[in-house]
Amino acid sequence: MAAVTFTQGPNYIVIGNRRMITGVFNTAGAADTFATGLNFISAAMAMENTNVAMGLTRSGATITFVTAGATTANQLMVVGI
């Protein structure tokens, strides 16, 4: 598992008592990860940009992206504490 590569961000934003992370990223393979640094992830959303199916799983403060291969210019939004 490799870490995702951000091309923009990640941007860390505080809204009330929540933290939001946004950015544009690339994946190299089927199980790339992003360690958010949050204590708890409330919601996570990724939008792919290369017509390759993408899903994600979260475990603790780490998100694992499930893809059918390499992807580029994907958008990410994570909300947590």
PDB file with SEQRES, HELIX, SHEET and CRYST1 records, atoms N, CA, C and O in Angstrom:
SEQRES   1 A   81  MET ALA ALA VAL THR PHE THR GLN GLY PRO ASN TYR ILE          
SEQRES   2 A   81  VAL ILE GLY ASN ARG ARG MET ILE THR GLY VAL PHE ASN          
SEQRES   3 A   81  THR ALA GLY ALA ALA ASP THR PHE ALA THR GLY LEU ASN          
SEQRES   4 A   81  PHE ILE SER ALA ALA MET ALA MET GLU ASN THR ASN VAL          
SEQRES   5 A   81  ALA MET GLY LEU THR ARG SER GLY ALA THR ILE THR PHE          
SEQRES   6 A   81  VAL THR ALA GLY ALA THR THR ALA ASN GLN LEU MET VAL          
SEQRES   7 A   81  VAL GLY ILE                                                  
SHEET    1 AA1 4 THR A   5  ILE A  15  0                                        
SHEET    2 AA1 4 ARG A  18  THR A  27 -1                                        
SHEET    3 AA1 4 THR A  71  GLY A  80 -1                                        
SHEET    4 AA1 4 ILE A  41  MET A  47 -1                                        
SHEET    1 AA2 3 THR A  33  ALA A  35  0                                        
SHEET    2 AA2 3 THR A  62  THR A  67 -1                                        
SHEET    3 AA2 3 MET A  54  SER A  59 -1                                        
CRYST1    1.000    1.000    1.000  90.00  90.00  90.00 P 1           1          
ATOM      1  N   MET A   1       0.838  -1.177   0.000  1.00  0.00           N  
ATOM      2  CA  MET A   1       0.000   0.000   0.000  1.00  0.00           C  
ATOM      3  C   MET A   1       0.887   1.246   0.000  1.00  0.00           C  
ATOM      4  O   MET A   1       1.772   1.397   0.842  1.00  0.00           O  
ATOM      5  N   ALA A   2       0.637   2.108  -0.934  1.00  0.00           N  
ATOM      6  CA  ALA A   2       1.358   3.367  -1.023  1.00  0.00           C  
ATOM      7  C   ALA A   2       0.434   4.502  -0.602  1.00  0.00           C  
ATOM      8  O   ALA A   2      -0.787   4.348  -0.558  1.00  0.00           O  
ATOM      9  N   ALA A   3       1.026   5.618  -0.302  1.00  0.00           N  
ATOM     10  CA  ALA A   3       0.221   6.795   0.036  1.00  0.00           C  
ATOM     11  C   ALA A   3      -0.221   7.486  -1.251  1.00  0.00           C  
ATOM     12  O   ALA A   3       0.493   7.474  -2.254  1.00  0.00           O  
ATOM     13  N   VAL A   4      -1.407   8.088  -1.207  1.00  0.00           N  
ATOM     14  CA  VAL A   4      -1.864   8.851  -2.369  1.00  0.00           C  
ATOM     15  C   VAL A   4      -0.952  10.060  -2.555  1.00  0.00           C  
ATOM     16  O   VAL A   4      -0.299  10.499  -1.609  1.00  0.00           O  
ATOM     17  N   THR A   5      -0.908  10.591  -3.758  1.00  0.00           N  
ATOM     18  CA  THR A   5      -0.104  11.770  -4.062  1.00  0.00           C  
ATOM     19  C   THR A   5      -1.047  12.937  -4.305  1.00  0.00           C  
ATOM     20  O   THR A   5      -1.872  12.897  -5.217  1.00  0.00           O  
ATOM     21  N   PHE A   6      -0.926  13.966  -3.495  1.00  0.00           N  
ATOM     22  CA  PHE A   6      -1.770  15.147  -3.669  1.00  0.00           C  
ATOM     23  C   PHE A   6      -1.154  16.087  -4.689  1.00  0.00           C  
ATOM     24  O   PHE A   6       0.041  16.378  -4.630  1.00  0.00           O  
ATOM     25  N   THR A   7      -1.972  16.564  -5.630  1.00  0.00           N  
ATOM     26  CA  THR A   7      -1.537  17.566  -6.595  1.00  0.00           C  
ATOM     27  C   THR A   7      -2.028  18.952  -6.192  1.00  0.00           C  
ATOM     28  O   THR A   7      -1.464  19.959  -6.620  1.00  0.00           O  
ATOM     29  N   GLN A   8      -3.069  19.007  -5.378  1.00  0.00           N  
ATOM     30  CA  GLN A   8      -3.558  20.240  -4.762  1.00  0.00           C  
ATOM     31  C   GLN A   8      -3.942  19.912  -3.336  1.00  0.00           C  
ATOM     32  O   GLN A   8      -4.779  19.040  -3.102  1.00  0.00           O  
ATOM     33  N   GLY A   9      -3.344  20.594  -2.387  1.00  0.00           N  
ATOM     34  CA  GLY A   9      -3.651  20.324  -0.979  1.00  0.00           C  
ATOM     35  C   GLY A   9      -2.727  19.257  -0.428  1.00  0.00           C  
ATOM     36  O   GLY A   9      -1.649  19.026  -0.975  1.00  0.00           O  
ATOM     37  N   PRO A  10      -3.137  18.605   0.648  1.00  0.00           N  
ATOM     38  CA  PRO A  10      -4.452  18.696   1.243  1.00  0.00           C  
ATOM     39  C   PRO A  10      -4.655  20.021   1.976  1.00  0.00           C  
ATOM     40  O   PRO A  10      -3.718  20.579   2.549  1.00  0.00           O  
ATOM     41  N   ASN A  11      -5.882  20.511   1.947  1.00  0.00           N  
ATOM     42  CA  ASN A  11      -6.262  21.737   2.632  1.00  0.00           C  
ATOM     43  C   ASN A  11      -7.014  21.364   3.902  1.00  0.00           C  
ATOM     44  O   ASN A  11      -7.962  20.581   3.865  1.00  0.00           O  
ATOM     45  N   TYR A  12      -6.582  21.932   5.025  1.00  0.00           N  
ATOM     46  CA  TYR A  12      -7.197  21.643   6.323  1.00  0.00           C  
ATOM     47  C   TYR A  12      -8.030  22.844   6.749  1.00  0.00           C  
ATOM     48  O   TYR A  12      -7.512  23.955   6.856  1.00  0.00           O  
ATOM     49  N   ILE A  13      -9.324  22.621   6.992  1.00  0.00           N  
ATOM     50  CA  ILE A  13     -10.268  23.687   7.294  1.00  0.00           C  
ATOM     51  C   ILE A  13     -10.965  23.347   8.615  1.00  0.00           C  
ATOM     52  O   ILE A  13     -11.275  22.182   8.866  1.00  0.00           O  
ATOM     53  N   VAL A  14     -11.210  24.342   9.451  1.00  0.00           N  
ATOM     54  CA  VAL A  14     -11.939  24.155  10.702  1.00  0.00           C  
ATOM     55  C   VAL A  14     -13.303  24.810  10.561  1.00  0.00           C  
ATOM     56  O   VAL A  14     -13.402  25.992  10.232  1.00  0.00           O  
ATOM     57  N   ILE A  15     -14.366  24.030  10.814  1.00  0.00           N  
ATOM     58  CA  ILE A  15     -15.734  24.538  10.778  1.00  0.00           C  
ATOM     59  C   ILE A  15     -16.382  24.147  12.097  1.00  0.00           C  
ATOM     60  O   ILE A  15     -16.728  22.984  12.300  1.00  0.00           O  
ATOM     61  N   GLY A  16     -16.549  25.119  12.997  1.00  0.00           N  
ATOM     62  CA  GLY A  16     -17.081  24.816  14.325  1.00  0.00           C  
ATOM     63  C   GLY A  16     -16.153  23.865  15.045  1.00  0.00           C  
ATOM     64  O   GLY A  16     -14.969  24.156  15.212  1.00  0.00           O  
ATOM     65  N   ASN A  17     -16.686  22.711  15.482  1.00  0.00           N  
ATOM     66  CA  ASN A  17     -15.844  21.724  16.166  1.00  0.00           C  
ATOM     67  C   ASN A  17     -15.435  20.587  15.228  1.00  0.00           C  
ATOM     68  O   ASN A  17     -14.935  19.560  15.687  1.00  0.00           O  
ATOM     69  N   ARG A  18     -15.638  20.755  13.943  1.00  0.00           N  
ATOM     70  CA  ARG A  18     -15.278  19.740  12.945  1.00  0.00           C  
ATOM     71  C   ARG A  18     -14.073  20.181  12.128  1.00  0.00           C  
ATOM     72  O   ARG A  18     -13.797  21.372  11.992  1.00  0.00           O  
ATOM     73  N   ARG A  19     -13.382  19.224  11.601  1.00  0.00           N  
ATOM     74  CA  ARG A  19     -12.262  19.467  10.703  1.00  0.00           C  
ATOM     75  C   ARG A  19     -12.642  18.936   9.327  1.00  0.00           C  
ATOM     76  O   ARG A  19     -13.238  17.866   9.207  1.00  0.00           O  
ATOM     77  N   MET A  20     -12.294  19.691   8.294  1.00  0.00           N  
ATOM     78  CA  MET A  20     -12.542  19.247   6.930  1.00  0.00           C  
ATOM     79  C   MET A  20     -11.223  19.238   6.172  1.00  0.00           C  
ATOM     80  O   MET A  20     -10.417  20.163   6.284  1.00  0.00           O  
ATOM     81  N   ILE A  21     -11.019  18.185   5.405  1.00  0.00           N  
ATOM     82  CA  ILE A  21      -9.825  18.069   4.575  1.00  0.00           C  
ATOM     83  C   ILE A  21     -10.302  17.939   3.134  1.00  0.00           C  
ATOM     84  O   ILE A  21     -11.142  17.094   2.826  1.00  0.00           O  
ATOM     85  N   THR A  22      -9.764  18.777   2.255  1.00  0.00           N  
ATOM     86  CA  THR A  22     -10.093  18.703   0.840  1.00  0.00           C  
ATOM     87  C   THR A  22      -8.806  18.651   0.039  1.00  0.00           C  
ATOM     88  O   THR A  22      -7.745  19.045   0.524  1.00  0.00           O  
ATOM     89  N   GLY A  23      -8.902  18.168  -1.183  1.00  0.00           N  
ATOM     90  CA  GLY A  23      -7.735  18.150  -2.042  1.00  0.00           C  
ATOM     91  C   GLY A  23      -7.989  17.393  -3.322  1.00  0.00           C  
ATOM     92  O   GLY A  23      -9.036  16.771  -3.501  1.00  0.00           O  
ATOM     93  N   VAL A  24      -7.013  17.454  -4.211  1.00  0.00           N  
ATOM     94  CA  VAL A  24      -7.020  16.715  -5.468  1.00  0.00           C  
ATOM     95  C   VAL A  24      -5.827  15.764  -5.413  1.00  0.00           C  
ATOM     96  O   VAL A  24      -4.714  16.175  -5.084  1.00  0.00           O  
ATOM     97  N   PHE A  25      -6.063  14.481  -5.740  1.00  0.00           N  
ATOM     98  CA  PHE A  25      -5.012  13.487  -5.546  1.00  0.00           C  
ATOM     99  C   PHE A  25      -4.982  12.466  -6.671  1.00  0.00           C  
ATOM    100  O   PHE A  25      -5.938  12.329  -7.435  1.00  0.00           O  
ATOM    101  N   ASN A  26      -3.864  11.751  -6.758  1.00  0.00           N  
ATOM    102  CA  ASN A  26      -3.671  10.649  -7.703  1.00  0.00           C  
ATOM    103  C   ASN A  26      -3.450   9.365  -6.915  1.00  0.00           C  
ATOM    104  O   ASN A  26      -2.890   9.396  -5.819  1.00  0.00           O  
ATOM    105  N   THR A  27      -3.883   8.245  -7.465  1.00  0.00           N  
ATOM    106  CA  THR A  27      -3.563   6.947  -6.881  1.00  0.00           C  
ATOM    107  C   THR A  27      -2.695   6.169  -7.868  1.00  0.00           C  
ATOM    108  O   THR A  27      -2.828   6.309  -9.083  1.00  0.00           O  
ATOM    109  N   ALA A  28      -1.813   5.353  -7.320  1.00  0.00           N  
ATOM    110  CA  ALA A  28      -0.938   4.548  -8.173  1.00  0.00           C  
ATOM    111  C   ALA A  28      -1.452   3.125  -8.324  1.00  0.00           C  
ATOM    112  O   ALA A  28      -1.119   2.441  -9.292  1.00  0.00           O  
ATOM    113  N   GLY A  29      -2.261   2.675  -7.374  1.00  0.00           N  
ATOM    114  CA  GLY A  29      -2.720   1.290  -7.426  1.00  0.00           C  
ATOM    115  C   GLY A  29      -4.023   1.089  -6.694  1.00  0.00           C  
ATOM    116  O   GLY A  29      -4.737   2.044  -6.390  1.00  0.00           O  
ATOM    117  N   ALA A  30      -4.326  -0.164  -6.414  1.00  0.00           N  
ATOM    118  CA  ALA A  30      -5.645  -0.547  -5.915  1.00  0.00           C  
ATOM    119  C   ALA A  30      -5.846  -0.321  -4.421  1.00  0.00           C  
ATOM    120  O   ALA A  30      -6.984  -0.399  -3.958  1.00  0.00           O  
ATOM    121  N   ALA A  31      -4.827  -0.051  -3.664  1.00  0.00           N  
ATOM    122  CA  ALA A  31      -4.993   0.054  -2.213  1.00  0.00           C  
ATOM    123  C   ALA A  31      -4.164   1.200  -1.631  1.00  0.00           C  
ATOM    124  O   ALA A  31      -3.551   1.038  -0.576  1.00  0.00           O  
ATOM    125  N   ASP A  32      -4.135   2.335  -2.293  1.00  0.00           N  
ATOM    126  CA  ASP A  32      -3.402   3.484  -1.770  1.00  0.00           C  
ATOM    127  C   ASP A  32      -4.139   4.059  -0.569  1.00  0.00           C  
ATOM    128  O   ASP A  32      -5.361   3.950  -0.470  1.00  0.00           O  
ATOM    129  N   THR A  33      -3.391   4.671   0.341  1.00  0.00           N  
ATOM    130  CA  THR A  33      -3.970   5.140   1.590  1.00  0.00           C  
ATOM    131  C   THR A  33      -3.709   6.623   1.814  1.00  0.00           C  
ATOM    132  O   THR A  33      -2.826   7.213   1.193  1.00  0.00           O  
ATOM    133  N   PHE A  34      -4.491   7.212   2.709  1.00  0.00           N  
ATOM    134  CA  PHE A  34      -4.292   8.580   3.172  1.00  0.00           C  
ATOM    135  C   PHE A  34      -4.508   8.600   4.678  1.00  0.00           C  
ATOM    136  O   PHE A  34      -5.612   8.335   5.152  1.00  0.00           O  
ATOM    137  N   ALA A  35      -3.458   8.914   5.432  1.00  0.00           N  
ATOM    138  CA  ALA A  35      -3.542   9.048   6.880  1.00  0.00           C  
ATOM    139  C   ALA A  35      -3.979  10.483   7.186  1.00  0.00           C  
ATOM    140  O   ALA A  35      -3.199  11.420   7.013  1.00  0.00           O  
ATOM    141  N   THR A  36      -5.225  10.656   7.640  1.00  0.00           N  
ATOM    142  CA  THR A  36      -5.818  11.989   7.788  1.00  0.00           C  
ATOM    143  C   THR A  36      -5.293  12.764   8.988  1.00  0.00           C  
ATOM    144  O   THR A  36      -5.252  13.994   8.950  1.00  0.00           O  
ATOM    145  N   GLY A  37      -4.895  12.081  10.041  1.00  0.00           N  
ATOM    146  CA  GLY A  37      -4.488  12.758  11.257  1.00  0.00           C  
ATOM    147  C   GLY A  37      -5.669  13.124  12.153  1.00  0.00           C  
ATOM    148  O   GLY A  37      -5.479  13.712  13.217  1.00  0.00           O  
ATOM    149  N   LEU A  38      -6.884  12.782  11.734  1.00  0.00           N  
ATOM    150  CA  LEU A  38      -8.072  13.051  12.538  1.00  0.00           C  
ATOM    151  C   LEU A  38      -8.229  11.976  13.609  1.00  0.00           C  
ATOM    152  O   LEU A  38      -7.697  10.875  13.470  1.00  0.00           O  
ATOM    153  N   ASN A  39      -8.961  12.296  14.680  1.00  0.00           N  
ATOM    154  CA  ASN A  39      -9.276  11.299  15.700  1.00  0.00           C  
ATOM    155  C   ASN A  39     -10.426  10.400  15.268  1.00  0.00           C  
ATOM    156  O   ASN A  39     -10.452   9.215  15.601  1.00  0.00           O  
ATOM    157  N   PHE A  40     -11.380  10.965  14.523  1.00  0.00           N  
ATOM    158  CA  PHE A  40     -12.549  10.218  14.080  1.00  0.00           C  
ATOM    159  C   PHE A  40     -13.005  10.781  12.735  1.00  0.00           C  
ATOM    160  O   PHE A  40     -13.091  11.998  12.575  1.00  0.00           O  
ATOM    161  N   ILE A  41     -13.293   9.926  11.785  1.00  0.00           N  
ATOM    162  CA  ILE A  41     -13.789  10.351  10.473  1.00  0.00           C  
ATOM    163  C   ILE A  41     -15.309  10.202  10.465  1.00  0.00           C  
ATOM    164  O   ILE A  41     -15.831   9.094  10.588  1.00  0.00           O  
ATOM    165  N   SER A  42     -16.017  11.326  10.320  1.00  0.00           N  
ATOM    166  CA  SER A  42     -17.482  11.300  10.257  1.00  0.00           C  
ATOM    167  C   SER A  42     -17.962  10.946   8.862  1.00  0.00           C  
ATOM    168  O   SER A  42     -18.899  10.163   8.708  1.00  0.00           O  
ATOM    169  N   ALA A  43     -17.332  11.514   7.850  1.00  0.00           N  
ATOM    170  CA  ALA A  43     -17.740  11.286   6.471  1.00  0.00           C  
ATOM    171  C   ALA A  43     -16.527  11.432   5.557  1.00  0.00           C  
ATOM    172  O   ALA A  43     -15.611  12.209   5.828  1.00  0.00           O  
ATOM    173  N   ALA A  44     -16.544  10.666   4.469  1.00  0.00           N  
ATOM    174  CA  ALA A  44     -15.478  10.764   3.477  1.00  0.00           C  
ATOM    175  C   ALA A  44     -16.083  10.552   2.097  1.00  0.00           C  
ATOM    176  O   ALA A  44     -16.932   9.681   1.905  1.00  0.00           O  
ATOM    177  N   MET A  45     -15.635  11.360   1.135  1.00  0.00           N  
ATOM    178  CA  MET A  45     -16.144  11.267  -0.221  1.00  0.00           C  
ATOM    179  C   MET A  45     -14.998  11.467  -1.194  1.00  0.00           C  
ATOM    180  O   MET A  45     -14.182  12.374  -1.033  1.00  0.00           O  
ATOM    181  N   ALA A  46     -14.945  10.615  -2.202  1.00  0.00           N  
ATOM    182  CA  ALA A  46     -13.950  10.768  -3.259  1.00  0.00           C  
ATOM    183  C   ALA A  46     -14.668  10.684  -4.602  1.00  0.00           C  
ATOM    184  O   ALA A  46     -15.520   9.821  -4.814  1.00  0.00           O  
ATOM    185  N   MET A  47     -14.312  11.584  -5.491  1.00  0.00           N  
ATOM    186  CA  MET A  47     -14.897  11.590  -6.832  1.00  0.00           C  
ATOM    187  C   MET A  47     -13.782  11.341  -7.838  1.00  0.00           C  
ATOM    188  O   MET A  47     -12.827  12.112  -7.932  1.00  0.00           O  
ATOM    189  N   GLU A  48     -13.919  10.250  -8.589  1.00  0.00           N  
ATOM    190  CA  GLU A  48     -12.875   9.913  -9.553  1.00  0.00           C  
ATOM    191  C   GLU A  48     -13.022  10.756 -10.811  1.00  0.00           C  
ATOM    192  O   GLU A  48     -14.101  11.257 -11.127  1.00  0.00           O  
ATOM    193  N   ASN A  49     -11.911  10.897 -11.514  1.00  0.00           N  
ATOM    194  CA  ASN A  49     -11.878  11.760 -12.690  1.00  0.00           C  
ATOM    195  C   ASN A  49     -11.418  11.031 -13.947  1.00  0.00           C  
ATOM    196  O   ASN A  49     -11.288  11.655 -15.001  1.00  0.00           O  
ATOM    197  N   THR A  50     -11.169   9.731 -13.863  1.00  0.00           N  
ATOM    198  CA  THR A  50     -10.566   9.025 -14.994  1.00  0.00           C  
ATOM    199  C   THR A  50     -11.378   7.825 -15.464  1.00  0.00           C  
ATOM    200  O   THR A  50     -10.830   6.943 -16.124  1.00  0.00           O  
ATOM    201  N   ASN A  51     -12.657   7.765 -15.148  1.00  0.00           N  
ATOM    202  CA  ASN A  51     -13.529   6.655 -15.555  1.00  0.00           C  
ATOM    203  C   ASN A  51     -13.052   5.303 -15.055  1.00  0.00           C  
ATOM    204  O   ASN A  51     -13.297   4.277 -15.691  1.00  0.00           O  
ATOM    205  N   VAL A  52     -12.377   5.301 -13.925  1.00  0.00           N  
ATOM    206  CA  VAL A  52     -11.980   4.069 -13.258  1.00  0.00           C  
ATOM    207  C   VAL A  52     -12.774   4.011 -11.960  1.00  0.00           C  
ATOM    208  O   VAL A  52     -12.723   4.948 -11.164  1.00  0.00           O  
ATOM    209  N   ALA A  53     -13.498   2.937 -11.739  1.00  0.00           N  
ATOM    210  CA  ALA A  53     -14.328   2.828 -10.535  1.00  0.00           C  
ATOM    211  C   ALA A  53     -13.483   2.996  -9.276  1.00  0.00           C  
ATOM    212  O   ALA A  53     -12.374   2.471  -9.182  1.00  0.00           O  
ATOM    213  N   MET A  54     -14.026   3.735  -8.312  1.00  0.00           N  
ATOM    214  CA  MET A  54     -13.306   3.975  -7.067  1.00  0.00           C  
ATOM    215  C   MET A  54     -14.258   3.857  -5.893  1.00  0.00           C  
ATOM    216  O   MET A  54     -15.393   4.329  -5.947  1.00  0.00           O  
ATOM    217  N   GLY A  55     -13.794   3.237  -4.858  1.00  0.00           N  
ATOM    218  CA  GLY A  55     -14.496   3.188  -3.590  1.00  0.00           C  
ATOM    219  C   GLY A  55     -13.493   3.506  -2.501  1.00  0.00           C  
ATOM    220  O   GLY A  55     -12.303   3.666  -2.775  1.00  0.00           O  
ATOM    221  N   LEU A  56     -13.961   3.598  -1.275  1.00  0.00           N  
ATOM    222  CA  LEU A  56     -13.024   3.823  -0.186  1.00  0.00           C  
ATOM    223  C   LEU A  56     -13.522   3.145   1.062  1.00  0.00           C  
ATOM    224  O   LEU A  56     -14.722   2.941   1.250  1.00  0.00           O  
ATOM    225  N   THR A  57     -12.579   2.799   1.912  1.00  0.00           N  
ATOM    226  CA  THR A  57     -12.891   2.264   3.232  1.00  0.00           C  
ATOM    227  C   THR A  57     -12.146   3.114   4.239  1.00  0.00           C  
ATOM    228  O   THR A  57     -11.136   3.735   3.910  1.00  0.00           O  
ATOM    229  N   ARG A  58     -12.639   3.143   5.455  1.00  0.00           N  
ATOM    230  CA  ARG A  58     -11.949   3.901   6.487  1.00  0.00           C  
ATOM    231  C   ARG A  58     -11.737   3.011   7.697  1.00  0.00           C  
ATOM    232  O   ARG A  58     -12.602   2.219   8.072  1.00  0.00           O  
ATOM    233  N   SER A  59     -10.593   3.158   8.283  1.00  0.00           N  
ATOM    234  CA  SER A  59     -10.237   2.409   9.471  1.00  0.00           C  
ATOM    235  C   SER A  59      -9.479   3.354  10.378  1.00  0.00           C  
ATOM    236  O   SER A  59      -8.349   3.744  10.080  1.00  0.00           O  
ATOM    237  N   GLY A  60     -10.099   3.720  11.483  1.00  0.00           N  
ATOM    238  CA  GLY A  60      -9.489   4.711  12.360  1.00  0.00           C  
ATOM    239  C   GLY A  60      -9.387   6.032  11.630  1.00  0.00           C  
ATOM    240  O   GLY A  60     -10.399   6.569  11.180  1.00  0.00           O  
ATOM    241  N   ALA A  61      -8.191   6.565  11.504  1.00  0.00           N  
ATOM    242  CA  ALA A  61      -7.968   7.846  10.833  1.00  0.00           C  
ATOM    243  C   ALA A  61      -7.389   7.669   9.437  1.00  0.00           C  
ATOM    244  O   ALA A  61      -6.942   8.641   8.829  1.00  0.00           O  
ATOM    245  N   THR A  62      -7.391   6.445   8.921  1.00  0.00           N  
ATOM    246  CA  THR A  62      -6.803   6.165   7.610  1.00  0.00           C  
ATOM    247  C   THR A  62      -7.882   5.771   6.610  1.00  0.00           C  
ATOM    248  O   THR A  62      -8.771   4.975   6.913  1.00  0.00           O  
ATOM    249  N   ILE A  63      -7.786   6.340   5.419  1.00  0.00           N  
ATOM    250  CA  ILE A  63      -8.689   6.008   4.325  1.00  0.00           C  
ATOM    251  C   ILE A  63      -7.908   5.175   3.313  1.00  0.00           C  
ATOM    252  O   ILE A  63      -6.790   5.529   2.938  1.00  0.00           O  
ATOM    253  N   THR A  64      -8.499   4.073   2.875  1.00  0.00           N  
ATOM    254  CA  THR A  64      -7.918   3.236   1.833  1.00  0.00           C  
ATOM    255  C   THR A  64      -8.797   3.339   0.599  1.00  0.00           C  
ATOM    256  O   THR A  64     -10.004   3.107   0.665  1.00  0.00           O  
ATOM    257  N   PHE A  65      -8.192   3.684  -0.519  1.00  0.00           N  
ATOM    258  CA  PHE A  65      -8.930   3.845  -1.773  1.00  0.00           C  
ATOM    259  C   PHE A  65      -8.898   2.529  -2.540  1.00  0.00           C  
ATOM    260  O   PHE A  65      -7.831   1.960  -2.767  1.00  0.00           O  
ATOM    261  N   VAL A  66     -10.066   2.054  -2.937  1.00  0.00           N  
ATOM    262  CA  VAL A  66     -10.202   0.802  -3.672  1.00  0.00           C  
ATOM    263  C   VAL A  66     -10.480   1.168  -5.127  1.00  0.00           C  
ATOM    264  O   VAL A  66     -11.547   1.693  -5.446  1.00  0.00           O  
ATOM    265  N   THR A  67      -9.523   0.892  -6.005  1.00  0.00           N  
ATOM    266  CA  THR A  67      -9.663   1.246  -7.417  1.00  0.00           C  
ATOM    267  C   THR A  67      -9.278   0.057  -8.289  1.00  0.00           C  
ATOM    268  O   THR A  67      -8.687  -0.915  -7.820  1.00  0.00           O  
ATOM    269  N   ALA A  68      -9.623   0.157  -9.553  1.00  0.00           N  
ATOM    270  CA  ALA A  68      -9.255  -0.888 -10.511  1.00  0.00           C  
ATOM    271  C   ALA A  68      -7.895  -0.616 -11.138  1.00  0.00           C  
ATOM    272  O   ALA A  68      -7.475  -1.352 -12.031  1.00  0.00           O  
ATOM    273  N   GLY A  69      -7.200   0.424 -10.692  1.00  0.00           N  
ATOM    274  CA  GLY A  69      -5.892   0.769 -11.230  1.00  0.00           C  
ATOM    275  C   GLY A  69      -5.532   2.190 -10.878  1.00  0.00           C  
ATOM    276  O   GLY A  69      -6.138   2.786  -9.987  1.00  0.00           O  
ATOM    277  N   ALA A  70      -4.560   2.735 -11.560  1.00  0.00           N  
ATOM    278  CA  ALA A  70      -4.110   4.103 -11.294  1.00  0.00           C  
ATOM    279  C   ALA A  70      -5.178   5.109 -11.711  1.00  0.00           C  
ATOM    280  O   ALA A  70      -5.860   4.918 -12.718  1.00  0.00           O  
ATOM    281  N   THR A  71      -5.318   6.178 -10.934  1.00  0.00           N  
ATOM    282  CA  THR A  71      -6.270   7.246 -11.235  1.00  0.00           C  
ATOM    283  C   THR A  71      -5.585   8.584 -11.054  1.00  0.00           C  
ATOM    284  O   THR A  71      -4.593   8.679 -10.331  1.00  0.00           O  
ATOM    285  N   THR A  72      -6.099   9.622 -11.701  1.00  0.00           N  
ATOM    286  CA  THR A  72      -5.514  10.960 -11.583  1.00  0.00           C  
ATOM    287  C   THR A  72      -6.603  11.997 -11.357  1.00  0.00           C  
ATOM    288  O   THR A  72      -7.756  11.796 -11.736  1.00  0.00           O  
ATOM    289  N   ALA A  73      -6.228  13.099 -10.740  1.00  0.00           N  
ATOM    290  CA  ALA A  73      -7.078  14.268 -10.535  1.00  0.00           C  
ATOM    291  C   ALA A  73      -8.407  13.942  -9.849  1.00  0.00           C  
ATOM    292  O   ALA A  73      -9.456  14.460 -10.231  1.00  0.00           O  
ATOM    293  N   ASN A  74      -8.348  13.072  -8.827  1.00  0.00           N  
ATOM    294  CA  ASN A  74      -9.538  12.740  -8.046  1.00  0.00           C  
ATOM    295  C   ASN A  74      -9.764  13.802  -6.983  1.00  0.00           C  
ATOM    296  O   ASN A  74      -8.805  14.395  -6.489  1.00  0.00           O  
ATOM    297  N   GLN A  75     -11.009  14.047  -6.628  1.00  0.00           N  
ATOM    298  CA  GLN A  75     -11.326  15.031  -5.594  1.00  0.00           C  
ATOM    299  C   GLN A  75     -11.675  14.315  -4.296  1.00  0.00           C  
ATOM    300  O   GLN A  75     -12.323  13.268  -4.300  1.00  0.00           O  
ATOM    301  N   LEU A  76     -11.231  14.901  -3.184  1.00  0.00           N  
ATOM    302  CA  LEU A  76     -11.427  14.285  -1.882  1.00  0.00           C  
ATOM    303  C   LEU A  76     -12.016  15.296  -0.910  1.00  0.00           C  
ATOM    304  O   LEU A  76     -11.626  16.464  -0.904  1.00  0.00           O  
ATOM    305  N   MET A  77     -12.966  14.840  -0.081  1.00  0.00           N  
ATOM    306  CA  MET A  77     -13.470  15.626   1.033  1.00  0.00           C  
ATOM    307  C   MET A  77     -13.643  14.684   2.222  1.00  0.00           C  
ATOM    308  O   MET A  77     -14.294  13.645   2.111  1.00  0.00           O  
ATOM    309  N   VAL A  78     -13.057  15.053   3.358  1.00  0.00           N  
ATOM    310  CA  VAL A  78     -13.158  14.268   4.577  1.00  0.00           C  
ATOM    311  C   VAL A  78     -13.602  15.210   5.695  1.00  0.00           C  
ATOM    312  O   VAL A  78     -13.091  16.324   5.814  1.00  0.00           O  
ATOM    313  N   VAL A  79     -14.556  14.759   6.514  1.00  0.00           N  
ATOM    314  CA  VAL A  79     -15.023  15.538   7.669  1.00  0.00           C  
ATOM    315  C   VAL A  79     -14.836  14.680   8.902  1.00  0.00           C  
ATOM    316  O   VAL A  79     -15.161  13.492   8.895  1.00  0.00           O  
ATOM    317  N   GLY A  80     -14.314  15.275   9.960  1.00  0.00           N  
ATOM    318  CA  GLY A  80     -14.116  14.518  11.192  1.00  0.00           C  
ATOM    319  C   GLY A  80     -13.764  15.416  12.351  1.00  0.00           C  
ATOM    320  O   GLY A  80     -13.901  16.639  12.301  1.00  0.00           O  
ATOM    321  N   ILE A  81     -13.304  14.761  13.398  1.00  0.00           N  
ATOM    322  CA  ILE A  81     -12.930  15.475  14.626  1.00  0.00           C  
ATOM    323  C   ILE A  81     -11.442  15.271  14.861  1.00  0.00           C  
ATOM    324  O   ILE A  81     -10.896  15.781  15.840  1.00  0.00           O  
TER     325      ILE A  81                                                      
END                                                                             
